Amino acid sequence: MTTVPIAEAKARFSQLIQDVTKGHDVIVTRGVGREPVAALIPISAYRTGQGIRLGLAAAWTPDTPEDPQWELSDEQFLEA
């Protein structure tokens, strides 16, 4: 995985796209703290959802059976 600031990504965009077509991921950052703001990923990973991280899963809730064995106390959860 390559990490580049926005200015460098603008200057090297064609090269970064070539890297992505070879299967590499590119993270684009900004600011002094190099905060990640975007990702360039192969289209095959995007279409299959492999490149999608957190965010979409935040709204997902699993279906669990109505069974006491699935319930944990706060202490049990923190110990796990």
C-alpha positions as CSV (number, residue, x, y, z in Angstrom):
1,M,0.0,0.0,0.0
2,T,1.3,3.4,-1.0
3,T,0.5,6.6,1.0
4,V,0.8,10.0,-0.7
5,P,-0.2,13.6,0.2
6,I,-2.7,15.3,-2.1
7,A,-0.1,17.4,-3.9
8,E,2.0,14.4,-4.7
9,A,-1.1,12.5,-5.8
10,K,-2.0,15.3,-8.2
11,A,1.5,15.4,-9.6
12,R,1.8,11.6,-10.0
13,F,-1.8,10.7,-10.8
14,S,-1.1,8.7,-14.0
15,Q,1.6,6.7,-12.2
16,L,-0.7,6.0,-9.3
17,I,-3.4,4.8,-11.6
18,Q,-0.9,2.4,-13.2
19,D,0.0,1.1,-9.7
20,V,-3.7,0.6,-8.9
21,T,-4.2,-1.3,-12.1
22,K,-1.4,-3.7,-11.0
23,G,-3.4,-4.3,-7.8
24,H,-1.8,-1.9,-5.4
25,D,-3.9,0.4,-3.0
26,V,-3.1,4.1,-2.7
27,I,-4.1,6.1,0.3
28,V,-4.3,9.9,-0.2
29,T,-3.6,12.0,2.9
30,R,-3.8,15.7,3.7
31,G,-2.3,18.1,6.3
32,V,0.7,18.0,8.6
33,G,-0.8,15.0,10.4
34,R,-1.2,13.1,7.1
35,E,-4.9,12.4,7.8
36,P,-6.2,9.7,5.3
37,V,-8.9,11.3,3.1
38,A,-9.3,9.0,0.1
39,A,-8.2,5.6,-1.3
40,L,-7.5,4.5,-4.9
41,I,-8.3,0.8,-5.2
42,P,-8.7,-1.6,-8.1
43,I,-12.2,-1.5,-9.6
44,S,-12.5,-5.3,-9.0
45,A,-12.0,-4.7,-5.2
46,Y,-14.6,-1.9,-5.3
47,R,-17.2,-3.9,-7.1
48,T,-16.9,-6.9,-4.8
49,G,-16.8,-4.7,-1.7
50,Q,-13.4,-5.8,-0.7
51,G,-12.1,-2.3,-0.7
52,I,-14.9,-0.9,1.3
53,R,-14.0,-0.5,5.0
54,L,-16.0,0.6,8.0
55,G,-18.9,3.0,7.5
56,L,-21.2,0.7,5.6
57,A,-20.9,-1.9,8.3
58,A,-21.8,0.6,11.0
59,A,-25.6,0.3,10.2
60,W,-25.5,-3.5,10.1
61,T,-26.9,-5.4,13.0
62,P,-26.6,-9.2,13.2
63,D,-29.6,-11.4,13.7
64,T,-29.1,-13.4,16.8
65,P,-31.4,-16.0,18.2
66,E,-33.6,-15.2,21.2
67,D,-31.5,-17.4,23.5
68,P,-29.8,-16.4,26.8
69,Q,-26.4,-17.9,25.7
70,W,-26.1,-15.0,23.3
71,E,-26.4,-12.4,26.0
72,L,-23.3,-11.1,27.7
73,S,-22.9,-8.9,30.7
74,D,-20.7,-5.8,30.4
75,E,-18.0,-7.5,32.4
76,Q,-18.1,-10.6,30.1
77,F,-18.0,-8.5,27.0
78,L,-14.9,-6.5,28.3
79,E,-13.1,-9.8,29.2
80,A,-13.7,-11.3,25.8
